[in-house]
Amino acid sequence: MPDLTPPDSAGEAFDANDRPGAHAHAGDHTGAVGQTPSQTVGPFYGYALPYPGGPDVRAAWQPDAIRLHGVVYDGAGDPIPDAILEVWGADAAGRASIERGSFQRDQHGFTGFGRAAVDRDGHYSFTTIKPGASRSGSAPYLLVTVFARGVLHHLFTRAYFDDEPGANATDPLLSSIDPERRSTLVAASDAPASYRFDIRLQGDDETVFLDFGTEV
């Protein structure tokens, strides 16, 4: 009967050359094994992440529901037809939601999180609640994340509201941005309870994007 006892591998280092075909590039497999690098978004991406009810953070029939919508543009100014956006926002009192159900919507609830794919014209739309300020001295805003072709790491930004001029003027993050670029973070009222927030990945009027973990 063969000995099925596994070999003692304690302390054994990984040897990248000890595998079939490794001799073909023997000089290329030295040093520590690193993390797999990020890869650009493929055409499969938009079919995997959207889900029914994803954009409906708040049911549209609720009296406190608002619409946030816009178009995602590339560096040439053309709409991107396969981007995906996520939003997160506090409730009207500025409190983070602790409700579950972002992937199985309750028409009477509010989880604060939503995900939407753009259409063929690059347009997206969410229904949510206009958040309150999450802390003293800050303006109300929604967190926005953008996934798109050619973007190795998803992008983070904020959508403030143009009908909050007093709060926007004293918000720590907005105040730290070049005045000529602040408007790229402000959603414009375009109808009752509706705000337009276009996103430009590059070029003229490029949206201001934030480092993950920005604490301002």
C-alpha positions in Angstrom: 0.0 0.0 0.0 1.5 3.4 -0.9 2.4 5.8 1.8 -0.2 8.6 1.7 1.3 10.6 4.5 1.8 14.2 3.2 5.3 15.5 3.2 6.4 17.8 6.0 6.3 21.3 4.3 6.9 23.3 7.4 9.3 26.1 6.6 9.4 25.2 2.9 9.6 28.3 0.7 7.6 28.6 -2.5 9.7 27.7 -5.5 8.3 29.3 -8.7 10.7 27.2 -10.8 9.3 24.0 -9.5 6.4 23.7 -11.9 5.9 22.5 -15.4 7.3 24.8 -18.0 9.1 27.0 -15.5 12.4 26.3 -17.1 11.4 28.3 -20.2 11.6 31.5 -18.2 13.8 30.4 -15.3 15.3 33.8 -14.9 12.0 35.5 -14.6 10.6 33.8 -11.5 12.8 35.1 -8.7 11.9 37.0 -5.6 8.6 37.3 -3.6 5.3 36.5 -5.2 3.3 39.8 -5.5 -0.4 40.6 -5.6 -2.2 40.1 -8.9 -2.5 43.6 -10.5 -5.8 45.2 -11.2 -7.2 44.7 -14.7 -9.3 46.9 -16.9 -13.0 46.4 -17.0 -14.1 43.9 -19.7 -17.3 43.8 -21.7 -18.7 41.1 -19.4 -18.7 43.5 -16.5 -22.0 45.1 -17.0 -23.8 41.8 -17.1 -22.6 40.6 -13.7 -23.2 43.4 -11.3 -26.6 45.1 -12.0 -29.6 43.5 -10.2 -33.3 44.2 -10.1 -34.1 47.2 -8.0 -30.5 48.3 -7.7 -31.1 51.9 -8.6 -34.2 52.2 -6.3 -32.6 53.2 -3.0 -36.0 54.7 -2.1 -39.3 53.8 -3.8 -40.2 56.6 -6.2 -43.7 56.9 -4.8 -42.4 57.8 -1.3 -42.9 61.6 -0.6 -39.2 62.1 0.4 -37.8 60.4 -2.8 -35.5 62.3 -5.1 -34.0 61.5 -8.4 -30.2 61.7 -9.1 -29.3 61.2 -12.7 -26.8 62.2 -15.3 -24.5 61.0 -18.1 -21.0 59.5 -17.8 -18.5 60.9 -20.4 -15.1 59.8 -21.4 -12.1 62.0 -22.1 -13.3 62.8 -25.6 -16.6 64.0 -24.4 -18.5 61.0 -25.6 -21.0 59.1 -23.4 -19.8 55.8 -22.0 -22.4 53.1 -22.8 -21.3 50.4 -20.2 -20.3 52.2 -17.0 -21.7 51.2 -13.6 -22.3 53.5 -10.7 -22.9 53.0 -7.0 -24.3 55.5 -4.5 -24.4 55.6 -0.8 -26.2 58.2 1.3 -27.4 59.0 4.8 -31.1 59.4 5.5 -32.8 62.8 5.8 -31.5 63.3 9.3 -27.9 62.5 8.3 -27.8 59.1 9.9 -26.3 56.1 8.2 -28.8 53.3 7.5 -28.4 50.0 9.3 -31.2 48.3 7.4 -30.5 45.2 5.4 -32.1 44.6 2.0 -30.0 46.5 -0.7 -30.3 43.4 -2.9 -33.9 42.6 -2.0 -35.7 45.9 -1.9 -38.4 46.7 0.6 -40.6 49.4 -0.9 -41.0 51.0 2.6 -37.4 50.8 3.6 -34.1 52.7 3.0 -30.7 51.0 3.0 -28.8 53.9 1.6 -27.0 51.9 -1.1 -27.8 51.6 -4.8 -26.2 50.4 -8.0 -27.1 51.3 -11.6 -25.8 50.5 -15.0 -25.9 53.3 -17.6 -27.9 52.9 -20.8 -26.5 53.0 -24.3 -26.5 56.8 -24.1 -24.4 56.7 -21.0 -27.3 57.9 -18.8 -27.9 56.6 -15.3 -30.7 57.3 -12.7 -31.2 56.6 -9.0 -34.1 57.3 -6.7 -33.1 57.9 -3.2 -33.5 60.3 -0.2 -31.8 63.7 -0.1 -29.4 63.1 2.8 -29.0 65.4 5.7 -25.6 66.6 6.8 -23.8 63.7 8.5 -21.9 66.0 10.9 -21.8 69.6 12.0 -20.2 72.0 9.5 -20.6 69.6 6.6 -23.0 69.9 3.6 -25.4 67.1 2.5 -23.9 64.8 -0.2 -24.1 61.4 -1.8 -21.0 59.2 -2.2 -20.6 58.1 -5.8 -18.4 55.3 -7.1 -17.7 54.9 -10.9 -16.7 51.7 -12.7 -15.9 52.0 -16.4 -13.9 50.5 -19.2 -10.2 51.5 -19.0 -10.5 52.4 -15.3 -8.1 50.2 -13.4 -9.4 51.3 -10.0 -12.9 52.5 -9.5 -13.3 56.2 -8.9 -14.8 57.9 -5.9 -16.5 61.3 -5.8 -19.3 63.1 -4.1 -22.5 64.7 -5.3 -23.5 67.8 -3.3 -26.7 69.8 -4.0 -27.0 73.2 -5.6 -29.9 74.2 -3.4 -27.7 74.0 -0.3 -25.5 77.1 -1.0 -24.9 78.0 2.6 -23.8 74.6 3.7 -21.7 74.1 0.6 -19.9 77.3 1.2 -18.6 76.0 4.6 -18.2 72.3 3.8 -14.6 71.3 4.6 -14.0 69.2 1.4 -15.6 71.6 -1.0 -13.7 74.5 0.6 -10.4 72.7 0.0 -11.0 72.4 -3.8 -10.1 74.9 -6.5 -13.1 77.2 -6.8 -13.1 76.7 -10.6 -13.6 72.9 -10.1 -16.0 72.8 -7.3 -19.0 72.8 -9.6 -18.0 69.3 -10.8 -19.1 68.0 -7.4 -22.5 69.8 -7.3 -25.7 68.2 -8.7 -27.9 70.8 -10.4 -31.7 71.0 -9.7 -33.4 70.3 -13.0 -37.0 69.6 -11.9 -38.9 69.2 -8.6 -37.1 66.6 -6.4 -34.6 65.9 -9.3 -30.9 66.6 -9.6 -28.6 66.2 -12.6 -25.0 65.1 -11.9 -22.9 64.5 -15.0 -19.5 62.7 -14.6 -16.5 63.4 -16.8 -13.7 61.0 -16.4 -11.1 63.2 -18.2 -10.8 66.3 -20.3 -12.5 69.7 -19.9 -14.5 70.0 -16.7 -13.1 66.6 -15.4 -14.9 65.6 -12.3 -12.9 65.9 -9.1 -12.2 62.4 -7.8 -11.2 61.5 -4.3 -8.6 59.2 -2.7 -10.3 56.4 -0.9 -10.4 57.2 2.8 -10.4 61.0 2.4 -11.4 62.4 5.7 -12.5 65.9 5.2 
